[in-house]
């Protein structure tokens, strides 16, 4: 659960992430169904085949939706954890800005070696930047990227 109002606002932004619905019928399915129509089979048999294919497709769509929902929940949980860790890092350092490499290093260290890689943290940081632009932002300077959080 959120520890302060800033984190609760960030959590609300992360919770708005929605799954994408990009499930469509493939050309292979369309060719199969048209081949059945032109096969000379009885209309009852064709109806049964179509019903079975429709049932398979619906089951596959449901499995894909469930997988996507599970991965979305996992991503949300990891973003929540990342948010908490980053807030603790910034509060302990008593700063609003830190170099990106320093933030990533501290997040990896806070999770213990082997739990999170630098690349994973970079990915989660990018997701957090996209999900919560009001709370965290990247400032590009000549020495590197600086992460700034909004404590208000």
Secondary structure as UniProt FT lines:
FT   HELIX           5..15
FT   HELIX           27..37
FT   TURN            38..40
FT   HELIX           43..93
FT   STRAND          97..99
FT   HELIX           100..110
FT   TURN            113..115
FT   HELIX           118..131
FT   TURN            133..135
FT   STRAND          136..141
FT   TURN            142..143
FT   STRAND          144..149
//
